[in-house]
Amino acid sequence: MKSVLKHYFLLWVCIISTDVLVLADDSIKSQLEWWRASRFGMFIHWGPVSLSGHEIGWSRGDQVPIDIYDNLYKDFNPTNFNAEQWVKLAKNAGMKYLVFTSRHHDGFFMWDTELSDYNIMHTPFKRDVLKELADACKKHDLVFCIYFSILDWKHPDYPLGSPGGRTKKPNSDMDRYYKFLEAQIKELFRKYGPFGVVWFDGEWEAPWTDQYATNLYRLVKSLQPTVLVNNRVGKGRQGMDGITVPGQLGGDFDTPEQRIGRFNIDRPWESCITLCNQWSWKPNDQLKSLKECIHTLVKTTGGDGNLLLNIGPMPTGEIEPRQAIRLLEIGDWLEKYGESIYATRGGPFKPNSFMASTRKDNIIYLHILNWPTNADFISIPKLPTKITKISALTGGSPQLTESVDSLKIQIGQQFRHTIDTIIKLQINRSALEIQPIDLPEK
């Protein structure tokens, strides 16, 4: 990953196309290379709201009265917070980058800002969480990234307020608010950059216009041309599917939310999905099983996307033990089978309910997630190339039978894993040359 970090400091030639700053094609591809190869990152939603156990931002004025929500920070004292422990956990989980909520919709700053008193330094904790995480990521060779909410339901100049942007504020001034937002972005880059990704959110509300979006995108790229920006900087995202409307400003990648994105090898994308149900910490929240987590990662990678898996730390500053255990279980699986995930591309077979596939060089990995009931083999469409070798990462000796239009793969029952049986095919040419193949449902 040290080679990854050097990209931060490279100077890229930028061009202005119409009114949007666009990186030259070769530069975009180079920056996306480390990100796509990483495939798996940690998302962290955290702040004073964890004291209430409700959702960050959205619970303000809803489950939690505004005057109570806005004063939670006065009791926020996460004395057990340890940035290095968080970063080491992410690394041990097999994650390659970390995206932290620098400021969410509630307007609370998780860094030592000069622009507002509503920040982490005015809590009893009085420590710059963002700086400690940035330093720990640098020390342990994890790419540091930030989440930043465009909207601010607390700030008087932002026109809409809580709950959920459904109220209007008197005497608001969006132009003045945008200048405040720009100052925050500049401060973040000056004090905590460089970043791997700036992950924007909150673009769906009416006060955010195409012109503001263009200005912000140009600002970010001027501050660090190599940083990746998600599509939520602009107005083109199509709901939770996260796909950008053609012709709209879409940043560098799409952002499906709480779902696995559709197979797409042309447009980069990243699914953001919670490890539990809620983004921020909730006592006794339902935790996803290891099988569900692995299947989500495999199907996302098989669709040629990244997975940004979210955790919500507790108000003490600790990551809930059961969440930490689940992450370590994922890391153990990746330690064994990561070659079929990292630095791969999705396909050539498009994921379905029982299988996904990944590929690199002259290798195709078949991830068999659910064996057909009472079947001795799986049958998939034949590849338009010669298979020179078949093996199984997960153990056993698979048998291959080729017919005119199909491949039949058999392996002993004892080698069929309940989570994922991984078959490795070596072929006589680059696997990336093969066009996507639809899989029938079984």
C-alpha positions as CSV (number, residue, x, y, z in Angstrom):
1,M,0.0,0.0,0.0
2,K,3.0,2.3,0.3
3,S,3.0,2.6,-3.5
4,V,-0.7,3.7,-3.2
5,L,0.2,6.6,-1.0
6,K,2.6,8.1,-3.5
7,H,-0.4,8.8,-5.8
8,Y,-1.5,11.5,-3.3
9,F,1.5,13.6,-4.1
10,L,1.7,13.2,-7.9
11,L,0.8,16.2,-10.0
12,W,-1.7,15.5,-12.7
13,V,-2.6,17.5,-15.7
14,C,-6.1,18.9,-15.3
15,I,-8.4,20.2,-18.0
16,I,-11.5,22.3,-17.9
17,S,-14.3,20.9,-20.0
18,T,-17.4,23.2,-20.1
19,D,-17.9,24.3,-16.5
20,V,-16.6,21.1,-14.8
21,L,-13.1,20.3,-13.8
22,V,-12.2,16.9,-15.2
23,L,-9.1,14.9,-14.8
24,A,-7.4,13.6,-17.9
25,D,-8.6,10.1,-18.7
26,D,-5.2,8.5,-17.9
27,S,-5.1,10.3,-14.5
28,I,-8.5,9.1,-13.5
29,K,-7.7,5.5,-14.4
30,S,-4.4,5.7,-12.5
31,Q,-6.2,7.0,-9.3
32,L,-9.0,4.4,-9.6
33,E,-6.4,1.6,-9.8
34,W,-5.5,1.5,-6.1
35,W,-9.2,1.9,-5.1
36,R,-10.5,-0.8,-7.3
37,A,-7.7,-3.1,-6.3
38,S,-8.6,-2.5,-2.6
39,R,-12.2,-3.7,-3.1
40,F,-13.0,-3.4,0.7
41,G,-13.2,-0.4,3.0
42,M,-14.5,0.6,6.4
43,F,-17.2,3.2,6.8
44,I,-17.6,4.8,10.3
45,H,-20.6,6.8,11.4
46,W,-19.9,8.3,14.9
47,G,-20.5,11.3,17.0
48,P,-22.4,12.6,20.1
49,V,-25.6,11.0,18.7
50,S,-24.2,7.6,19.9
51,L,-25.2,8.6,23.4
52,S,-28.9,8.4,22.3
53,G,-28.6,5.2,20.3
54,H,-30.5,6.7,17.4
55,E,-29.6,7.4,13.8
56,I,-27.1,10.1,13.1
57,G,-28.7,13.4,11.9
58,W,-32.0,11.9,11.0
59,S,-33.1,11.5,14.6
60,R,-32.7,15.2,15.3
61,G,-36.1,16.6,15.9
62,D,-37.7,13.2,15.4
63,Q,-36.7,10.5,18.0
64,V,-34.6,13.1,19.9
65,P,-35.9,16.7,20.4
66,I,-33.7,19.3,18.8
67,D,-32.7,21.0,22.0
68,I,-31.6,17.7,23.5
69,Y,-29.9,16.5,20.3
70,D,-27.9,19.7,19.9
71,N,-26.6,19.4,23.5
72,L,-25.5,15.8,23.5
73,Y,-22.0,16.9,22.7
74,K,-21.7,18.4,26.2
75,D,-21.8,14.8,27.6
76,F,-19.8,13.2,24.9
77,N,-16.6,11.8,26.5
78,P,-15.4,8.7,24.6
79,T,-12.4,8.1,26.9
80,N,-11.8,4.6,25.5
81,F,-11.4,5.8,21.9
82,N,-8.1,4.6,20.4
83,A,-7.5,5.5,16.8
84,E,-4.8,2.8,16.4
85,Q,-7.1,0.1,17.6
86,W,-9.7,1.1,15.1
87,V,-7.2,1.2,12.3
88,K,-5.7,-2.1,13.2
89,L,-9.1,-3.7,13.4
90,A,-9.9,-2.4,9.9
91,K,-6.6,-3.9,8.6
92,N,-7.2,-7.2,10.3
93,A,-10.6,-7.3,8.7
94,G,-8.9,-7.1,5.3
95,M,-10.0,-3.5,4.7
96,K,-7.7,-1.3,2.7
97,Y,-9.2,2.2,3.3
98,L,-11.2,3.9,5.9
99,V,-13.9,6.6,5.4
100,F,-14.8,8.6,8.5
101,T,-17.7,10.9,9.0
102,S,-16.0,14.3,9.5
103,R,-19.4,16.1,9.6
104,H,-22.9,14.6,9.2
105,H,-26.3,16.2,8.5
106,D,-26.5,17.4,12.2
107,G,-23.6,19.9,11.6
108,F,-21.3,18.6,14.3
109,F,-17.6,18.8,13.5
110,M,-15.5,15.8,14.4
111,W,-12.3,17.9,14.1
112,D,-10.6,20.9,15.6
113,T,-12.2,23.5,13.4
114,E,-11.7,27.3,13.5
115,L,-15.1,27.8,11.9
116,S,-17.5,26.8,14.7
117,D,-17.7,26.0,18.4
118,Y,-19.9,23.1,17.7
119,N,-17.1,20.6,17.5
120,I,-15.2,17.8,19.2
121,M,-12.9,20.1,21.0
122,H,-15.8,21.6,23.0
123,T,-16.8,18.2,24.4
124,P,-15.5,16.9,27.7
125,F,-13.2,14.7,25.5
126,K,-11.4,17.7,23.9
127,R,-9.4,15.5,21.4
128,D,-9.1,15.9,17.7
129,V,-10.6,12.6,16.5
130,L,-10.0,13.3,12.9
131,K,-6.3,14.0,13.3
132,E,-5.8,10.9,15.4
133,L,-7.4,8.7,12.8
134,A,-5.5,10.4,10.0
135,D,-2.2,9.8,11.8
136,A,-3.1,6.2,12.7
137,C,-4.0,5.4,9.1
138,K,-0.7,6.9,7.9
139,K,1.3,4.9,10.5
140,H,-0.4,1.6,9.6
141,D,-0.5,2.1,5.9
142,L,-4.3,2.4,5.5
143,V,-5.7,5.0,3.1
144,F,-7.6,7.7,5.0
145,C,-10.8,9.1,3.5
146,I,-13.5,11.4,4.8
147,Y,-17.3,11.6,4.6
148,F,-18.7,15.1,4.5
149,S,-22.4,16.1,4.4
150,I,-23.2,18.9,2.0
151,L,-26.4,19.8,4.0
152,D,-26.5,21.1,7.6
153,W,-29.9,21.0,9.2
154,K,-28.5,23.0,12.2
155,H,-26.8,25.9,10.5
156,P,-29.0,29.0,10.3
157,D,-27.9,29.8,6.8
158,Y,-28.8,26.4,5.3
159,P,-32.5,26.8,4.2
160,L,-33.9,23.5,5.5
161,G,-33.9,22.0,9.0
162,S,-34.8,19.1,11.1
163,P,-36.5,16.7,11.2
164,G,-35.1,15.4,7.9
165,G,-35.1,18.7,6.0
166,R,-38.8,19.0,6.3
167,T,-38.8,22.5,7.9
168,K,-37.7,25.9,6.5
169,K,-35.5,28.4,8.4
170,P,-36.2,32.1,8.4
171,N,-33.5,34.5,7.1
172,S,-31.4,31.7,5.6
173,D,-28.8,32.5,3.0
174,M,-27.6,29.6,0.8
175,D,-24.8,31.6,-0.9
176,R,-23.4,32.6,2.5
177,Y,-23.8,28.9,3.6
178,Y,-21.9,27.8,0.6
179,K,-19.0,30.0,1.4
180,F,-19.0,28.5,4.9
181,L,-19.0,25.0,3.3
182,E,-16.1,25.9,1.1
183,A,-14.1,27.1,4.1
184,Q,-14.7,23.8,5.8
185,I,-13.4,21.8,2.8
186,K,-10.3,24.0,2.5
187,E,-9.6,23.6,6.2
188,L,-10.0,19.8,6.0
189,F,-7.4,19.5,3.2
190,R,-5.0,22.0,4.8
191,K,-5.0,20.2,8.2
192,Y,-5.7,16.6,7.5
193,G,-5.1,15.8,3.8
194,P,-4.2,14.2,1.6
195,F,-7.2,12.0,1.3
196,G,-7.9,8.9,-0.8
197,V,-11.6,9.8,-1.2
198,V,-13.9,12.6,-0.3
199,W,-17.3,10.9,0.2
200,F,-20.0,13.6,-0.1
201,D,-23.6,13.2,0.9
202,G,-26.8,15.2,1.3
203,E,-27.0,16.5,-2.3
204,W,-30.7,15.5,-2.9
205,E,-32.2,18.6,-1.2
206,A,-33.4,21.5,-3.3
207,P,-31.0,24.2,-2.0
208,W,-28.1,22.2,-3.5
209,T,-27.9,23.2,-7.2
210,D,-25.9,22.1,-10.2
211,Q,-23.9,25.2,-10.0
212,Y,-23.0,24.7,-6.3
213,A,-22.1,21.1,-7.2
214,T,-19.8,22.2,-10.1
215,N,-18.1,24.7,-7.9
216,L,-17.5,22.3,-5.1
217,Y,-16.1,19.6,-7.4
218,R,-13.8,22.0,-9.0
219,L,-12.6,23.2,-5.6
220,V,-11.8,19.7,-4.3
221,K,-9.9,18.8,-7.5
222,S,-8.0,22.0,-7.2
223,L,-7.0,21.3,-3.6
224,Q,-5.9,17.7,-4.5
225,P,-6.2,16.6,-8.1
226,T,-5.6,13.0,-7.2
227,V,-8.4,12.6,-4.7
228,L,-11.5,10.5,-5.7
229,V,-14.9,12.1,-5.4
230,N,-18.2,10.1,-5.2
231,N,-21.2,11.0,-7.3
232,R,-23.1,12.6,-4.4
233,V,-21.2,15.8,-5.1
234,G,-23.7,16.4,-7.9
235,K,-27.4,16.1,-8.5
236,G,-27.4,13.1,-10.8
237,R,-27.8,10.2,-8.4
238,Q,-30.8,8.0,-8.9
239,G,-32.0,7.3,-5.3
240,M,-30.6,4.4,-3.3
241,D,-29.6,2.5,-6.5
242,G,-26.8,5.1,-6.6
243,I,-26.5,5.2,-10.4
244,T,-25.7,8.6,-12.0
245,V,-28.0,10.0,-14.6
246,P,-26.1,10.2,-17.9
247,G,-24.9,13.8,-18.6
248,Q,-25.0,14.8,-15.0
249,L,-22.0,15.6,-12.8
250,G,-21.2,12.2,-11.2
251,G,-17.8,12.5,-9.7
252,D,-15.6,9.4,-10.1
253,F,-17.8,6.6,-8.9
254,D,-21.4,5.7,-8.1
255,T,-22.8,4.9,-4.7
256,P,-25.5,2.2,-4.2
257,E,-26.8,2.3,-0.6
258,Q,-27.8,-0.6,1.5
259,R,-27.8,-2.9,-1.6
260,I,-25.4,-4.6,-3.9
261,G,-24.9,-2.5,-7.1
262,R,-25.7,-3.8,-10.5
263,F,-23.0,-5.5,-12.6
264,N,-21.1,-2.7,-14.3
265,I,-17.5,-3.0,-15.6
266,D,-17.5,0.4,-17.3
267,R,-18.6,2.8,-14.5
268,P,-16.8,2.4,-11.1
269,W,-19.1,1.9,-8.1
270,E,-19.1,1.2,-4.4
271,S,-21.9,-0.2,-2.3
272,C,-22.2,1.3,1.2
273,I,-23.8,-1.2,3.5
274,T,-24.2,-1.4,7.3
275,L,-22.8,-4.3,9.4
276,C,-25.9,-3.9,11.6
277,N,-29.1,-2.2,10.5
278,Q,-28.4,1.4,11.7
279,W,-25.6,3.6,10.5
280,S,-24.7,4.9,14.0
281,W,-24.6,2.7,17.1
282,K,-27.8,1.3,18.4
283,P,-27.9,-1.1,21.5
284,N,-28.8,-4.6,20.5
285,D,-29.0,-3.8,16.8
286,Q,-29.3,-6.8,14.5
287,L,-25.9,-8.0,13.3
288,K,-25.4,-9.5,9.9
289,S,-24.1,-13.1,9.9
290,L,-20.6,-14.0,8.6
291,K,-22.3,-15.7,5.6
292,E,-24.3,-12.6,4.7
293,C,-21.2,-10.4,4.9
294,I,-19.0,-12.7,2.8
295,H,-21.8,-13.1,0.2
296,T,-22.2,-9.3,0.1
297,L,-18.5,-8.8,-0.5
298,V,-18.3,-11.6,-3.1
299,K,-21.4,-10.5,-5.1
300,T,-20.2,-6.8,-4.9
301,T,-16.8,-7.7,-6.2
302,G,-18.3,-10.1,-8.8
303,G,-20.3,-7.1,-10.1
304,D,-17.1,-5.1,-10.3
305,G,-17.8,-2.9,-7.3
306,N,-16.2,-2.1,-4.0
307,L,-17.8,-2.7,-0.6
308,L,-17.8,0.0,2.0
309,L,-18.9,-1.8,5.2
310,N,-20.2,0.5,8.0
311,I,-19.7,0.2,11.7
312,G,-21.1,2.5,14.4
313,P,-18.8,2.8,17.4
314,M,-20.2,3.1,20.9
315,P,-20.3,6.3,23.0
316,T,-17.4,5.0,25.0
317,G,-15.2,5.2,21.9
318,E,-15.0,1.4,21.6
319,I,-16.2,-0.7,18.7
320,E,-18.8,-3.0,20.0
321,P,-17.1,-6.4,20.7
322,R,-19.6,-8.5,18.6
323,Q,-19.0,-6.2,15.6
324,A,-15.3,-6.4,16.1
325,I,-15.5,-10.2,16.2
326,R,-17.5,-10.3,12.9
327,L,-14.9,-8.0,11.2
328,L,-12.1,-10.3,12.3
329,E,-14.0,-13.3,11.0
330,I,-14.2,-11.6,7.6
331,G,-10.5,-10.9,7.8
332,D,-9.7,-14.5,8.5
333,W,-11.7,-15.5,5.4
334,L,-9.9,-12.9,3.3
335,E,-6.5,-14.1,4.7
336,K,-7.3,-17.5,3.1
337,Y,-9.1,-16.5,0.0
338,G,-8.3,-12.9,-0.7
339,E,-6.5,-13.6,-3.9
340,S,-10.0,-14.1,-5.4
341,I,-11.1,-10.6,-4.2
342,Y,-8.2,-8.1,-4.2
343,A,-7.0,-6.7,-7.5
344,T,-9.6,-8.6,-9.4
345,R,-12.4,-7.4,-11.7
346,G,-15.9,-8.6,-11.8
347,G,-17.1,-11.3,-14.2
348,P,-17.0,-12.7,-16.7
349,F,-20.1,-14.3,-15.4
350,K,-22.6,-11.8,-14.0
351,P,-23.6,-12.6,-10.4
352,N,-26.9,-14.4,-9.6
353,S,-28.4,-16.0,-6.6
354,F,-26.0,-19.0,-6.5
355,M,-22.8,-17.8,-8.0
356,A,-20.5,-14.8,-8.7
357,S,-17.1,-14.7,-10.5
358,T,-14.0,-12.6,-10.4
359,R,-11.0,-12.5,-12.7
360,K,-7.5,-11.3,-13.2
361,D,-4.7,-12.1,-15.6
362,N,-5.5,-15.5,-17.1
363,I,-7.6,-16.7,-14.0
364,I,-11.3,-16.8,-13.3
365,Y,-12.6,-17.5,-9.8
366,L,-16.0,-19.1,-9.5
367,H,-17.6,-18.3,-6.2
368,I,-20.3,-20.9,-5.6
369,L,-22.5,-19.5,-2.9
370,N,-25.4,-21.9,-2.9
371,W,-25.2,-25.3,-4.4
372,P,-28.4,-26.4,-6.2
373,T,-30.4,-28.7,-4.0
374,N,-29.7,-32.4,-4.6
375,A,-27.4,-31.7,-7.5
376,D,-24.1,-33.5,-8.1
377,F,-22.7,-30.6,-10.1
378,I,-23.3,-27.0,-11.2
379,S,-23.8,-26.2,-14.8
380,I,-22.8,-22.8,-16.3
381,P,-22.4,-21.4,-19.8
382,K,-19.3,-22.5,-21.6
383,L,-16.4,-20.0,-21.8
384,P,-15.3,-18.8,-25.3
385,T,-11.7,-20.0,-24.5
386,K,-9.7,-23.0,-23.5
387,I,-9.5,-24.0,-19.8
388,T,-6.0,-25.2,-19.1
389,K,-6.4,-26.1,-15.4
390,I,-9.0,-26.3,-12.7
391,S,-8.5,-26.3,-8.9
392,A,-10.2,-25.3,-5.7
393,L,-9.0,-22.6,-3.3
394,T,-11.3,-24.0,-0.7
395,G,-10.0,-27.6,-0.9
396,G,-10.7,-30.7,-2.9
397,S,-10.2,-31.7,-6.5
398,P,-13.0,-30.4,-8.8
399,Q,-13.9,-32.2,-12.0
400,L,-14.7,-30.4,-15.2
401,T,-16.9,-31.7,-18.0
402,E,-17.3,-29.6,-21.1
403,S,-20.1,-29.9,-23.6
404,V,-21.0,-27.9,-26.7
405,D,-22.6,-25.0,-24.7
406,S,-22.0,-25.7,-21.0
407,L,-19.5,-26.4,-18.3
408,K,-20.3,-28.9,-15.5
409,I,-18.3,-28.7,-12.3
410,Q,-18.3,-31.4,-9.7
411,I,-16.6,-31.6,-6.3
412,G,-17.1,-33.8,-3.3
413,Q,-19.8,-32.9,-0.8
414,Q,-17.2,-32.6,2.0
415,F,-15.5,-29.8,0.0
416,R,-18.7,-27.8,-0.6
417,H,-18.4,-24.9,1.8
418,T,-21.5,-23.5,3.4
419,I,-20.4,-19.9,2.8
420,D,-18.4,-20.0,-0.5
421,T,-16.8,-22.8,-2.5
422,I,-14.1,-21.2,-4.7
423,I,-13.2,-22.9,-8.0
424,K,-10.1,-21.5,-9.8
425,L,-10.0,-21.8,-13.6
426,Q,-6.8,-21.0,-15.6
427,I,-7.4,-20.2,-19.2
428,N,-5.2,-19.7,-22.3
429,R,-5.7,-15.9,-22.6
430,S,-6.5,-12.8,-20.5
431,A,-9.7,-13.3,-18.6
432,L,-10.4,-9.6,-19.0
433,E,-10.9,-10.0,-22.7
434,I,-14.0,-12.1,-22.2
435,Q,-17.3,-10.3,-22.6
436,P,-19.9,-10.5,-19.7
437,I,-21.9,-13.7,-19.6
438,D,-25.4,-14.0,-18.1
439,L,-26.0,-16.8,-15.7
440,P,-29.4,-18.6,-15.6
441,E,-31.1,-18.8,-12.2
442,K,-31.3,-22.3,-10.8
